[in-house]
Amino acid sequence: MGEGYDRVLTAEDVRNRVFSTSRLREGYDLAEVDLFLGEVELSLNRLHRDYEQLKARCGLCSTALAPTWQGGAEVIAAAQRQAEAIIAEAEARARDLELELRERLRRAAEILMVTEQEHARDLEVRRQQADRRRADIQDHLSWINNLVGDHP
């Protein structure tokens, strides 16, 4: 097995590895065991190197993206307080807007009432003017009829 060994051993490879026994003495063939341990060493070195490369690529993502357990409760509590403050501010603003809208509606109703009263007065004045004109026209027609009727 050479320096450029790229195969990564799996747990199953280690578990299923069988060594032959030596004929001259009890136990495993030391050369086979040494060869296997060399494979395990290379695999562990490769896994460790790959882990370090991935960790370097990731950078500080694990600490930057998630709060630590110790600070997590503080972050959550601060977020809760901020959310409650935002809700309270929104509710206060909604109350202010409701009061403002009620005041605008009250003023609009007053303007409408005054406008209707002015319109009614103006209508009455015009009706009276029309009645006077009608009476004047009828008087003129009567005068013309009398004038025409007096001259055959």
Backbone as a chain_set.jsonl record, in Angstrom:
{"seq": "MGEGYDRVLTAEDVRNRVFSTSRLREGYDLAEVDLFLGEVELSLNRLHRDYEQLKARCGLCSTALAPTWQGGAEVIAAAQRQAEAIIAEAEARARDLELELRERLRRAAEILMVTEQEHARDLEVRRQQADRRRADIQDHLSWINNLVGDHP", "coords": {"N": [[0.853, -1.164, 0.0], [0.666, 2.187, -0.953], [1.821, 5.664, -0.611], [-0.049, 7.362, -1.858], [-2.606, 6.43, -1.325], [-6.034, 6.431, -1.773], [-8.403, 5.386, -1.005], [-11.03, 5.326, 1.332], [-11.493, 3.774, 4.343], [-14.306, 2.027, 5.569], [-16.485, 1.66, 8.425], [-17.553, -0.836, 8.268], [-15.655, -2.163, 6.716], [-13.534, -2.35, 8.563], [-14.721, -3.862, 10.595], [-15.283, -6.256, 9.277], [-12.846, -7.241, 8.561], [-10.579, -9.89, 8.155], [-7.965, -11.703, 9.45], [-5.305, -13.811, 8.554], [-4.109, -16.742, 10.222], [-0.984, -17.496, 11.771], [1.275, -20.092, 10.927], [3.381, -20.975, 12.336], [3.277, -19.996, 14.88], [0.811, -19.121, 17.425], [-1.84, -16.777, 16.704], [-2.216, -13.75, 14.737], [-1.036, -12.997, 11.426], [1.56, -10.875, 11.488], [2.431, -9.166, 9.486], [0.176, -8.846, 7.858], [-1.561, -7.615, 9.677], [-0.126, -5.28, 10.227], [-0.174, -4.14, 7.672], [-2.934, -3.713, 7.377], [-3.374, -1.927, 9.52], [-1.926, 0.167, 8.513], [-3.554, 0.911, 6.361], [-5.807, 1.75, 7.795], [-4.694, 3.91, 9.163], [-4.017, 5.63, 7.008], [-6.597, 6.082, 5.998], [-7.798, 7.385, 8.189], [-6.149, 9.627, 8.316], [-6.793, 10.818, 5.861], [-9.559, 11.307, 6.206], [-9.397, 13.082, 8.352], [-7.982, 15.2, 7.116], [-9.851, 15.916, 5.098], [-11.939, 16.727, 6.734], [-10.796, 18.98, 7.997], [-10.458, 20.613, 5.752], [-13.13, 21.033, 4.96], [-14.045, 22.306, 7.242], [-12.507, 24.606, 7.143], [-13.512, 25.74, 4.788], [-16.107, 26.237, 5.556], [-15.709, 28.072, 7.514], [-16.545, 30.389, 9.921], [-19.166, 29.684, 10.052], [-20.764, 28.045, 11.671], [-20.697, 29.283, 14.153], [-21.443, 31.839, 13.504], [-23.993, 31.742, 12.413], [-25.737, 30.591, 14.24], [-26.796, 31.22, 17.548], [-24.809, 30.802, 20.509], [-25.355, 28.245, 22.988], [-25.309, 29.282, 25.536], [-25.652, 32.053, 25.137], [-27.943, 31.998, 23.694], [-30.446, 31.966, 25.025], [-30.49, 34.537, 26.016], [-30.521, 36.01, 23.646], [-32.964, 35.195, 22.58], [-34.684, 36.148, 24.598], [-34.196, 38.9, 24.377], [-35.104, 39.316, 21.767], [-37.785, 38.686, 22.143], [-38.555, 40.733, 23.902], [-38.134, 42.922, 22.224], [-40.006, 42.347, 20.215], [-42.376, 42.538, 21.702], [-42.29, 45.257, 22.35], [-42.515, 46.382, 19.802], [-45.076, 45.501, 19.114], [-46.597, 46.785, 21.108], [-46.118, 49.451, 20.401], [-47.282, 49.474, 17.856], [-49.959, 48.957, 18.528], [-50.538, 51.254, 20.037], [-50.222, 53.189, 18.063], [-52.29, 52.402, 16.364], [-54.489, 52.952, 18.008], [-54.226, 55.759, 18.175], [-54.606, 56.427, 15.47], [-57.247, 55.555, 15.159], [-58.603, 57.329, 16.875], [-58.021, 59.732, 15.557], [-59.294, 59.275, 13.094], [-61.953, 59.06, 13.96], [-62.367, 61.694, 14.847], [-62.053, 63.068, 12.428], [-64.258, 62.02, 11.037], [-66.326, 63.054, 12.627], [-65.97, 65.808, 12.16], [-66.438, 65.847, 9.403], [-69.121, 65.071, 9.357], [-70.261, 67.279, 10.619], [-69.656, 69.288, 8.724], [-71.124, 68.315, 6.561], [-73.73, 68.517, 7.62], [-73.953, 71.322, 7.97], [-73.657, 72.099, 5.305], [-75.918, 70.884, 4.158], [-77.906, 72.344, 5.47], [-77.357, 74.926, 4.512], [-77.83, 74.482, 1.82], [-80.543, 73.846, 1.894], [-81.591, 76.323, 2.785], [-80.793, 77.943, 0.615], [-82.235, 76.721, -1.412], [-84.817, 77.261, -0.552], [-84.81, 80.058, -0.758], [-84.519, 80.344, -3.547], [-86.877, 79.07, -4.342], [-88.753, 80.843, -3.349], [-88.066, 83.101, -4.89], [-88.715, 82.123, -7.42], [-91.469, 81.79, -7.081], [-92.222, 84.511, -6.764], [-91.504, 85.505, -9.303], [-93.176, 83.98, -10.897], [-95.618, 84.98, -10.029], [-95.307, 87.662, -10.845], [-95.166, 87.261, -13.632], [-97.704, 86.193, -14.084], [-99.208, 88.419, -13.347], [-98.389, 90.197, -15.38], [-99.374, 88.81, -17.607], [-102.089, 88.915, -17.093], [-102.496, 91.674, -17.25], [-101.771, 92.038, -19.941], [-103.795, 90.503, -21.142], [-106.01, 91.901, -20.273], [-105.533, 94.285, -21.562], [-105.592, 93.52, -24.263], [-108.123, 92.459, -24.367], [-109.689, 94.709, -23.96], [-109.56, 96.159, -26.277], [-111.075, 95.78, -29.172]], "CA": [[0.0, 0.0, 0.0], [1.567, 3.318, -1.121], [1.518, 6.972, -0.01], [-1.191, 7.965, -2.526], [-3.791, 5.623, -1.099], [-7.176, 7.331, -1.719], [-9.602, 4.697, -0.547], [-11.343, 5.539, 2.741], [-12.091, 2.585, 4.948], [-15.572, 2.206, 6.275], [-16.586, 0.879, 9.661], [-17.828, -2.214, 7.86], [-14.36, -2.74, 6.31], [-12.775, -2.68, 9.775], [-15.431, -4.922, 11.303], [-15.262, -7.509, 8.52], [-11.479, -7.63, 8.211], [-10.178, -11.186, 8.696], [-6.524, -11.939, 9.32], [-4.956, -15.242, 8.571], [-3.304, -17.116, 11.386], [0.375, -17.919, 11.443], [1.437, -21.538, 11.117], [4.458, -21.296, 13.26], [2.866, -19.611, 16.225], [-0.578, -18.709, 17.514], [-2.097, -15.364, 16.489], [-2.378, -13.278, 13.366], [0.168, -12.677, 10.674], [1.885, -9.498, 11.814], [2.545, -8.368, 8.263], [-1.202, -8.497, 7.458], [-2.089, -6.669, 10.658], [0.566, -4.017, 9.972], [-0.698, -3.603, 6.42], [-4.276, -3.204, 7.651], [-3.245, -0.728, 10.347], [-1.486, 1.226, 7.603], [-4.754, 1.354, 5.638], [-6.626, 2.492, 8.752], [-4.003, 5.173, 9.396], [-4.209, 6.475, 5.823], [-8.007, 6.481, 5.946], [-8.033, 8.386, 9.233], [-5.474, 10.861, 7.889], [-7.587, 11.43, 4.787], [-10.786, 11.83, 6.804], [-9.043, 14.265, 9.134], [-7.659, 16.258, 6.146], [-11.111, 16.352, 4.492], [-12.675, 17.451, 7.772], [-10.174, 20.292, 8.165], [-10.768, 21.411, 4.554], [-14.531, 21.443, 5.053], [-14.152, 23.26, 8.338], [-11.934, 25.869, 6.651], [-14.475, 26.303, 3.823], [-17.275, 26.709, 6.293], [-15.303, 29.248, 8.272], [-17.194, 30.558, 11.209], [-20.616, 29.61, 9.823], [-21.498, 27.426, 12.782], [-20.849, 30.244, 15.244], [-22.064, 33.083, 13.033], [-25.391, 31.559, 12.051], [-26.574, 30.165, 15.368], [-26.26, 31.703, 18.826], [-24.336, 29.745, 21.41], [-26.399, 27.837, 23.928], [-25.302, 30.194, 26.679], [-26.214, 33.335, 24.725], [-29.195, 31.786, 22.97], [-31.588, 32.378, 25.853], [-30.466, 35.996, 26.069], [-30.944, 36.499, 22.328], [-34.409, 34.941, 22.48], [-35.356, 37.08, 25.512], [-34.105, 40.239, 23.783], [-36.011, 39.331, 20.61], [-39.15, 38.717, 22.688], [-38.786, 42.102, 24.404], [-38.25, 43.8, 21.06], [-41.294, 42.052, 19.573], [-43.423, 43.11, 22.554], [-42.236, 46.716, 22.191], [-43.053, 46.69, 18.473], [-46.527, 45.284, 19.185], [-47.167, 47.867, 21.916], [-46.062, 50.666, 19.583], [-48.291, 49.338, 16.796], [-51.284, 49.109, 19.145], [-50.697, 52.673, 20.374], [-50.416, 53.899, 16.789], [-53.641, 52.066, 15.894], [-55.431, 53.742, 18.821], [-54.123, 57.155, 17.729], [-55.254, 56.529, 14.159], [-58.688, 55.418, 15.347], [-59.082, 58.608, 17.42], [-57.931, 60.723, 14.483], [-60.362, 58.992, 12.129], [-63.235, 59.431, 14.583], [-62.44, 63.156, 14.823], [-62.302, 63.461, 11.032], [-65.654, 61.678, 10.73], [-67.171, 64.022, 13.322], [-65.897, 67.075, 11.425], [-67.104, 65.65, 8.111], [-70.569, 65.077, 9.622], [-70.626, 68.68, 10.859], [-69.605, 69.985, 7.428], [-72.267, 67.823, 5.79], [-74.942, 69.091, 8.201], [-73.956, 72.751, 7.627], [-73.872, 72.173, 3.854], [-77.328, 70.569, 3.907], [-78.702, 73.486, 5.936], [-77.158, 76.014, 3.553], [-78.511, 74.075, 0.587], [-81.987, 73.977, 2.139], [-81.892, 77.762, 2.781], [-80.644, 78.416, -0.763], [-83.374, 76.177, -2.154], [-85.997, 78.022, -0.14], [-84.69, 81.395, -1.365], [-84.802, 80.203, -4.982], [-88.305, 78.783, -4.492], [-89.472, 82.115, -3.139], [-87.825, 83.935, -6.068], [-89.51, 81.56, -8.521], [-92.874, 82.125, -6.802], [-92.409, 85.931, -7.089], [-91.438, 85.662, -10.768], [-94.428, 83.429, -11.433], [-96.676, 85.948, -9.722], [-95.078, 88.798, -11.742], [-95.55, 86.847, -14.99], [-99.17, 86.107, -14.114], [-99.698, 89.801, -13.351], [-98.183, 90.73, -16.732], [-100.314, 88.152, -18.526], [-103.412, 89.494, -16.821], [-102.482, 93.035, -17.779], [-101.827, 91.918, -21.404], [-105.122, 89.998, -21.468], [-106.943, 93.014, -20.093], [-105.248, 95.257, -22.597], [-106.03, 92.938, -25.513], [-109.555, 92.287, -24.262], [-110.333, 96.0, -24.002], [-109.489, 96.658, -27.644], [-111.514, 94.798, -30.174]], "C": [[0.895, 1.221, 0.0], [1.046, 4.576, -0.468], [0.26, 7.584, -0.594], [-2.473, 7.178, -2.354], [-4.985, 6.534, -0.891], [-8.437, 6.675, -1.197], [-9.787, 4.932, 0.937], [-12.027, 4.295, 3.263], [-13.395, 2.941, 5.63], [-15.536, 1.392, 7.553], [-16.825, -0.583, 9.335], [-16.534, -2.914, 7.42], [-13.562, -3.185, 7.537], [-13.409, -3.864, 10.484], [-15.27, -6.271, 10.594], [-13.848, -7.992, 8.181], [-11.112, -8.944, 8.915], [-8.685, -11.351, 8.426], [-6.278, -13.441, 9.323], [-4.064, -15.515, 9.772], [-1.947, -17.614, 10.917], [0.51, -19.41, 11.725], [2.466, -21.856, 12.191], [4.085, -20.957, 14.704], [1.403, -19.199, 16.203], [-0.69, -17.211, 17.272], [-2.19, -15.029, 15.013], [-1.031, -13.025, 12.737], [0.439, -11.185, 10.872], [1.982, -8.621, 10.576], [1.159, -7.934, 7.787], [-1.791, -7.447, 8.397], [-1.451, -5.301, 10.431], [0.058, -3.351, 8.698], [-2.085, -2.996, 6.639], [-4.218, -1.937, 8.503], [-2.758, 0.455, 9.513], [-2.664, 1.777, 6.809], [-5.65, 2.203, 6.552], [-6.006, 3.864, 8.996], [-4.2, 6.132, 8.221], [-5.66, 6.978, 5.723], [-8.302, 7.562, 6.969], [-7.368, 9.71, 8.875], [-6.28, 11.583, 6.814], [-8.88, 12.042, 5.333], [-10.503, 13.103, 7.602], [-8.735, 15.447, 8.208], [-8.94, 16.806, 5.506], [-11.931, 17.167, 5.489], [-12.112, 18.864, 7.936], [-10.465, 21.2, 6.966], [-12.214, 21.908, 4.597], [-14.723, 22.491, 6.146], [-13.608, 24.626, 7.901], [-12.876, 26.534, 5.661], [-15.67, 26.907, 4.531], [-16.937, 27.971, 7.08], [-15.988, 29.273, 9.613], [-18.698, 30.381, 11.119], [-21.352, 29.016, 11.019], [-21.67, 28.394, 13.943], [-21.567, 31.502, 14.795], [-23.56, 32.92, 12.799], [-26.283, 31.197, 13.23], [-25.969, 30.682, 16.661], [-25.769, 30.532, 19.665], [-25.443, 29.416, 22.387], [-26.464, 28.8, 25.104], [-25.968, 31.514, 26.32], [-27.559, 33.205, 24.048], [-30.412, 32.259, 23.744], [-31.66, 33.894, 25.939], [-30.953, 36.599, 24.75], [-32.447, 36.337, 22.175], [-35.17, 35.917, 23.374], [-35.332, 38.496, 24.94], [-35.037, 40.357, 22.583], [-37.467, 39.4, 21.074], [-39.496, 40.113, 23.191], [-38.972, 43.077, 23.238], [-39.588, 43.593, 20.353], [-42.442, 42.651, 20.383], [-43.462, 44.628, 22.437], [-42.821, 47.137, 20.85], [-44.569, 46.548, 18.474], [-47.191, 46.409, 19.971], [-47.188, 49.173, 21.128], [-47.119, 50.624, 18.48], [-49.703, 49.511, 17.354], [-51.55, 50.564, 19.501], [-50.952, 53.485, 19.107], [-51.816, 53.635, 16.242], [-54.688, 52.845, 16.683], [-55.421, 55.212, 18.395], [-54.826, 57.358, 16.391], [-56.771, 56.433, 14.282], [-59.284, 56.718, 15.886], [-59.078, 59.697, 16.348], [-59.046, 60.518, 13.458], [-61.736, 59.352, 12.695], [-63.429, 60.955, 14.569], [-62.715, 63.657, 13.407], [-63.732, 63.161, 10.613], [-66.614, 62.666, 11.386], [-67.176, 65.356, 12.574], [-66.586, 66.969, 10.075], [-68.624, 65.68, 8.279], [-71.046, 66.499, 9.88], [-70.675, 69.462, 9.548], [-70.797, 69.592, 6.574], [-73.565, 68.452, 6.306], [-75.053, 70.581, 7.838], [-74.254, 72.929, 6.139], [-75.335, 71.89, 3.514], [-78.229, 71.725, 4.336], [-78.585, 74.665, 4.967], [-77.892, 75.716, 2.247], [-80.027, 74.252, 0.738], [-82.395, 75.452, 2.141], [-81.831, 78.331, 1.367], [-81.818, 77.945, -1.612], [-84.653, 76.95, -1.818], [-85.976, 79.427, -0.752], [-85.026, 81.325, -2.85], [-86.286, 79.896, -5.233], [-89.13, 80.064, -4.328], [-89.271, 83.055, -4.337], [-88.664, 83.449, -7.252], [-90.99, 81.888, -8.33], [-93.14, 83.599, -7.149], [-92.395, 86.165, -8.598], [-92.723, 85.14, -11.412], [-95.584, 84.418, -11.209], [-96.539, 87.175, -10.632], [-95.527, 88.469, -13.164], [-97.076, 86.761, -15.111], [-99.796, 87.512, -14.117], [-99.542, 90.42, -14.742], [-99.139, 90.106, -17.727], [-101.727, 88.716, -18.325], [-103.499, 90.899, -17.403], [-102.576, 92.998, -19.301], [-103.206, 91.449, -21.836], [-106.159, 91.13, -21.326], [-106.751, 94.043, -21.207], [-105.784, 94.758, -23.954], [-107.559, 92.802, -25.477], [-110.307, 93.616, -24.328], [-110.334, 96.58, -25.425], [-109.879, 95.58, -28.62], [-110.923, 95.015, -31.522]], "O": [[1.793, 1.323, 0.836], [-0.02, 4.579, 0.148], [-0.453, 8.281, 0.128], [-3.357, 7.274, -3.204], [-4.99, 7.332, 0.046], [-9.44, 7.353, -0.971], [-8.853, 4.771, 1.722], [-13.014, 3.824, 2.697], [-13.551, 4.025, 6.193], [-14.666, 0.541, 7.739], [-16.351, -1.468, 10.047], [-16.331, -4.094, 7.704], [-12.984, -4.271, 7.546], [-12.706, -4.773, 10.925], [-15.136, -7.306, 11.248], [-13.687, -9.05, 7.572], [-11.312, -9.087, 10.121], [-8.217, -11.158, 7.304], [-6.955, -14.212, 10.002], [-3.362, -14.632, 10.265], [-1.8, -18.093, 9.792], [-0.087, -19.921, 12.672], [2.4, -22.889, 12.856], [4.562, -21.603, 15.637], [0.82, -18.96, 15.146], [0.229, -16.455, 17.586], [-2.236, -15.912, 14.157], [-0.021, -12.861, 13.421], [-0.362, -10.341, 10.469], [1.641, -7.439, 10.63], [0.978, -6.794, 7.361], [-2.445, -6.504, 7.951], [-2.141, -4.281, 10.439], [-0.119, -2.134, 8.657], [-2.378, -1.904, 6.151], [-4.94, -0.977, 8.232], [-3.129, 1.601, 9.77], [-2.761, 2.987, 6.606], [-6.178, 3.235, 6.139], [-6.715, 4.869, 9.031], [-4.512, 7.307, 8.417], [-5.908, 8.142, 5.408], [-8.978, 8.544, 6.662], [-7.936, 10.78, 9.095], [-6.431, 12.804, 6.852], [-9.249, 13.158, 4.967], [-11.26, 14.072, 7.542], [-9.17, 16.568, 8.472], [-9.099, 18.02, 5.383], [-12.542, 18.173, 5.128], [-12.869, 19.831, 8.007], [-10.69, 22.399, 7.128], [-12.484, 23.073, 4.303], [-15.479, 23.447, 5.976], [-14.171, 25.666, 8.241], [-13.031, 27.755, 5.68], [-16.174, 27.961, 4.143], [-17.793, 28.832, 7.282], [-16.001, 28.282, 10.343], [-19.435, 30.855, 11.983], [-22.458, 29.452, 11.34], [-22.678, 28.339, 14.647], [-22.225, 32.164, 15.597], [-24.317, 33.875, 12.974], [-27.481, 31.481, 13.202], [-24.757, 30.595, 16.854], [-26.261, 29.411, 19.537], [-26.36, 30.21, 22.592], [-27.545, 29.099, 25.611], [-26.76, 32.043, 27.1], [-28.249, 34.205, 23.847], [-31.308, 32.885, 23.178], [-32.746, 34.474, 25.935], [-31.704, 37.575, 24.743], [-33.127, 37.244, 21.693], [-36.193, 36.46, 22.959], [-36.331, 39.212, 25.01], [-35.689, 41.385, 22.401], [-38.283, 40.093, 20.467], [-40.591, 40.618, 22.941], [-39.851, 43.938, 23.264], [-40.229, 44.559, 19.941], [-43.377, 43.211, 19.811], [-44.539, 45.223, 22.425], [-43.539, 48.134, 20.768], [-45.272, 47.38, 17.901], [-48.227, 46.93, 19.557], [-48.168, 49.917, 21.182], [-47.774, 51.629, 18.207], [-50.548, 50.143, 16.719], [-52.657, 51.061, 19.294], [-51.807, 54.37, 19.094], [-52.457, 54.544, 15.714], [-55.659, 53.341, 16.112], [-56.475, 55.835, 18.269], [-55.551, 58.334, 16.201], [-57.499, 57.145, 13.591], [-60.334, 57.164, 15.423], [-60.018, 60.484, 16.248], [-59.666, 61.481, 13.009], [-62.583, 59.89, 11.981], [-64.53, 61.441, 14.308], [-63.521, 64.568, 13.213], [-64.354, 63.959, 9.91], [-67.603, 63.072, 10.774], [-68.228, 65.964, 12.374], [-67.253, 67.912, 9.647], [-69.333, 66.245, 7.446], [-72.118, 66.887, 9.415], [-71.622, 70.207, 9.295], [-71.413, 70.444, 5.934], [-74.406, 68.874, 5.511], [-76.124, 71.045, 7.445], [-75.022, 73.814, 5.76], [-75.923, 72.576, 2.679], [-79.199, 72.049, 3.651], [-79.577, 75.317, 4.642], [-78.5, 76.604, 1.649], [-80.701, 74.741, -0.169], [-83.426, 75.806, 1.569], [-82.701, 79.104, 0.963], [-82.332, 78.698, -2.439], [-85.46, 77.251, -2.698], [-87.005, 79.923, -1.21], [-85.755, 82.18, -3.354], [-86.879, 80.385, -6.194], [-90.074, 80.318, -5.077], [-90.212, 83.733, -4.751], [-89.245, 84.247, -7.987], [-91.685, 82.224, -9.289], [-94.164, 83.912, -7.757], [-93.197, 86.946, -9.11], [-93.28, 85.749, -12.325], [-96.408, 84.648, -12.094], [-97.542, 87.677, -11.139], [-96.18, 89.279, -13.823], [-97.66, 87.196, -16.104], [-100.788, 87.757, -14.804], [-100.452, 91.089, -15.23], [-99.663, 90.797, -18.601], [-102.455, 88.958, -19.288], [-104.517, 91.252, -17.998], [-103.318, 93.77, -19.909], [-103.74, 91.962, -22.819], [-107.056, 91.281, -22.155], [-107.722, 94.597, -21.722], [-106.375, 95.537, -24.702], [-108.211, 93.021, -26.498], [-111.472, 93.631, -24.724], [-111.133, 97.478, -25.688], [-109.149, 94.621, -28.867], [-111.21, 94.26, -32.451]]}, "num_chains": 1, "name": "protein.A"}
